[in-house]
Amino acid sequence: MNGWEHRQSPIIWRELLDRGGKGLLLGGVNDFLEYAQHYYGITSMMLSEEMLDIAEENLQAHIEIEKEEEEIKSLIKPLQIWITSASGPICYQLIPLLANGEVFGMTTEISIHLLDTGQFKEVLCGIVMEAEDMAFPLLRSISEHTEIDEAFVQADIIIVLDDVLLNCEAQSLENYIREVSEICQVYAPLIEKNAKSEVRVISSGKTFVNLKAMMIMTYGPSIKPENVIAIATSWESAAKAMLARKLNMNAAGVKDVIVWGNITGCNYIDLSHAKLYGYDCALWGPANFPRPLLNMIYDSKWIHSEFQSAQSSLSSQVCHCVGILPAHAVATVLRYWYHGSPPGEIVSVGILTKGQFCIPEGIVFSMPVRFQNGNWEVMTELEINETTQEVLGRLARQLIQEKLIALKEIKEMHPYGADKITSKKYLHQELETLPTGSL
């Protein structure tokens, strides 16, 4: 390996690591003794038999130490994290955030599994090599997978990043929803078969985040609904940044902005509970003293016109980000899920509704929650006004439409098994809630 010429055994060399060298060949035993005598004035009178005995003892001690270390490692069960569509920029930015210890804790090891199609195998291999070169102390292993049958084996966490690239001129909404359904139709049974029973599934990305979560629960009925959520933190963070620019303050001081509805579709940014911390104004107080955001923005016209109209551009901004923002959003929500969200702080995530805030049951809808003790709970104690309630009704109807289109696709693909997923009675009930001609 070093290009040294020496044909007798043993070969003895000195690693000059402290001097930045690649090593110095000393030769055999006699050469080594001569070297030690010349440089250090010492020699050895030990017989070869004694040296062989010591070498054997050292070897056995080394084997025992290695075996003990392997046993200790085997007792540590790393979290198994699977990431789909792993060739994308979100995954590239997400891996360092997961592996640096801030998400799961500085004592929790993780193993990351990257899943994508065969055409991205080289990209996945490159990501694996880079992650290994970074030598994260808590990253037990990282691997690439292109065979779908291998997916989600022993998974503790699954991060679904699959996006459908939208081009409304080329395809209809129904076709895009069919694509999402087909992806989830493959994933959900594999999750049920291969993943752990308490697996946590996170739906993220730029398109159909709510629908992906909904379809995974639909095709995987044994997956616990409370363990499937859709990430809204990217939109929440972008809204906070826009408000901070208006107020000329740090975006970290803007809290409790709520994202309602369809995260990557029609949603509503609710500022009625938003608070400011550390805002420099006439009213002084300690750092933890909150100020209602709406009381601090005196330009009500900006709130009701420019900010609301800017939500479409906000969505475009989030959808065209390079990956840092959504990766940070996934890491943040995972940290909250495992260690709890800041006390009293509102977090928006998409969950399966159970009638909270008068929202119809059975759709994935973004709403305010808190994380604690490894679980989440909806903050149903929050009061919402009539205007917000009306908006939530409209957003719910749009999500029901999206769900009905997906269920229609399921019936077409599985005409004999569709009743296991939904019933005609349910479909008629849902259709009656929609305005005439809405489909």
PyMOL commands that set and color helices and strands:
alter all, ss='L'
color gray80, all
select helices_A, chain A and resi 17-19+29-40+48-75+89-99+118-133+148-150+173-194+209-219+225-227+233-247+251-253+293-296+300-309+311-319+324-339+356-358+386-413+418-420+424-432
alter helices_A, ss='H'
color red, helices_A
select strands_A, chain A and resi 12-14+24-27+79-84+110-115+139-145+157-160+200-203+228-231+254-255+258-261+267-270+275-276+291-292+347-352+364-372+375-378
alter strands_A, ss='S'
color yellow, strands_A
deselect
rebuild
show_as cartoon
